[in-house]
Amino acid sequence: MIEIGEGIFVSEDEFEWRFSRSSGPGGQNVNKVSTRATLFFDVAGCSALNDAQKRRILTKLRTRADKNGRLRVISQKHRTQAANRNAAIEKLAELTTKALIRQKPRKKTRIPYASKQKRLVKKKQRGILKQYRSKQIEEG
């Protein structure tokens, strides 16, 4: 069982793996061994997630998901297939945990009067400086 969120565990049977040749590290093995690991996780068909969690994950990670609700995670930073497998699982857990966190809605606030005044004073000073420069050029 692998934890993909806080208190959410999924069995490894729900993962689909594909391996291909990596463009990452590996020396001469790059041309011979398939070390790049691509993990497919069927979010839509996962029994450990409720409908709200599925929707949240698929909306937050829509660039990594296909139209069938399968999430794709790729790892190719290690030299071995096993290390890339573990890295892909860690990345999936990190992504889903972040996707399940609810963000607080932003409260609109007014701009303080003092900061408005400060901005207007700076604008005035800048305008005076530019006027002074233009007068110098015309006279000179």
C-alpha positions in Angstrom: 0.0 0.0 0.0 1.3 3.4 -0.9 0.1 6.7 0.7 -0.9 9.3 -2.0 -2.5 11.8 0.4 -3.0 12.3 4.0 -4.6 9.0 5.1 -5.3 7.8 1.6 -3.7 4.5 0.7 -3.7 2.9 -2.8 -2.4 -0.5 -3.7 0.3 -0.9 -6.3 -2.1 -3.0 -8.4 -3.8 0.3 -9.4 -0.6 1.6 -11.1 0.3 0.8 -14.7 3.9 1.1 -15.7 5.7 1.7 -19.0 9.4 1.8 -19.4 11.4 3.3 -22.2 14.9 4.6 -22.9 15.9 7.5 -20.9 17.6 10.7 -22.0 18.9 11.2 -18.4 22.0 9.8 -16.8 23.2 6.3 -17.5 26.4 6.5 -19.6 26.5 3.8 -22.3 23.5 2.1 -20.7 21.3 4.9 -22.1 21.2 3.2 -25.5 20.6 -0.3 -24.1 18.5 -0.2 -21.0 14.9 1.1 -20.6 15.3 3.1 -17.3 12.7 5.8 -17.9 9.6 5.0 -15.8 6.2 6.3 -16.8 3.5 5.7 -14.1 -0.2 5.8 -15.1 -2.7 6.1 -12.2 -6.4 5.8 -12.9 -7.8 8.5 -10.7 -11.4 8.1 -12.1 -11.4 4.4 -11.3 -9.7 4.5 -7.9 -11.8 3.1 -5.1 -9.8 4.8 -2.3 -10.9 8.3 -3.4 -14.3 9.8 -3.1 -15.9 11.8 -6.0 -14.9 15.2 -4.6 -11.2 14.2 -4.2 -11.2 12.7 -7.7 -12.6 16.0 -9.1 -10.1 18.1 -7.2 -7.1 16.0 -8.3 -8.2 15.9 -11.9 -8.8 19.7 -12.1 -5.6 20.6 -10.3 -3.5 18.2 -12.3 -5.4 18.5 -15.6 -2.2 19.0 -17.7 -0.9 15.5 -16.5 -4.3 13.7 -16.9 -5.9 12.4 -20.1 -9.6 12.5 -21.0 -10.2 9.1 -19.3 -9.0 10.4 -15.9 -5.6 8.7 -15.9 -2.7 10.6 -14.4 0.8 10.4 -16.0 4.0 10.8 -14.0 7.4 10.4 -15.6 10.8 9.9 -13.9 14.1 9.6 -15.6 16.6 11.3 -13.3 18.2 8.1 -12.0 20.3 5.4 -13.6 18.2 2.4 -12.7 14.7 1.5 -13.4 13.9 0.7 -9.8 15.1 4.1 -8.6 13.0 5.8 -11.3 10.0 3.7 -10.2 10.4 4.9 -6.6 10.9 8.5 -7.8 7.7 8.4 -9.9 5.7 7.0 -6.9 7.1 9.8 -4.6 6.3 12.4 -7.3 2.7 11.1 -7.6 2.3 11.2 -3.8 3.6 14.7 -3.6 1.4 15.9 -6.5 -1.8 14.3 -5.2 -1.2 15.6 -1.6 -0.7 19.1 -2.9 -3.8 18.8 -5.1 -6.0 17.7 -2.2 -5.1 20.7 0.0 -7.9 23.3 0.0 -6.7 26.9 -0.4 -8.4 29.6 1.6 -10.3 32.1 -0.6 -8.6 35.4 -0.8 -10.3 38.3 1.0 -10.3 41.6 -0.8 -8.8 44.4 1.1 -8.7 48.2 0.5 -5.5 50.0 -0.3 -4.5 52.1 2.7 -4.9 55.8 2.4 -1.2 56.4 3.4 0.2 54.1 0.7 -2.0 55.9 -2.0 -0.6 59.3 -0.8 3.0 58.0 -0.8 2.5 56.7 -4.4 1.1 60.1 -5.6 4.0 62.0 -3.9 6.5 59.7 -5.7 4.7 60.2 -9.0 4.8 64.0 -8.5 8.6 63.9 -7.7 9.3 61.8 -10.7 7.4 64.2 -13.0 9.3 67.2 -11.6 12.6 65.4 -12.2 11.6 64.7 -15.8 10.5 68.3 -16.3 13.8 69.5 -14.9 15.7 67.3 -17.3 13.8 68.4 -20.4 14.4 72.1 -19.5 18.1 71.4 -19.2 18.3 69.9 -22.7 16.4 72.7 -24.4 18.7 75.4 -22.8 21.9 73.6 -23.3 
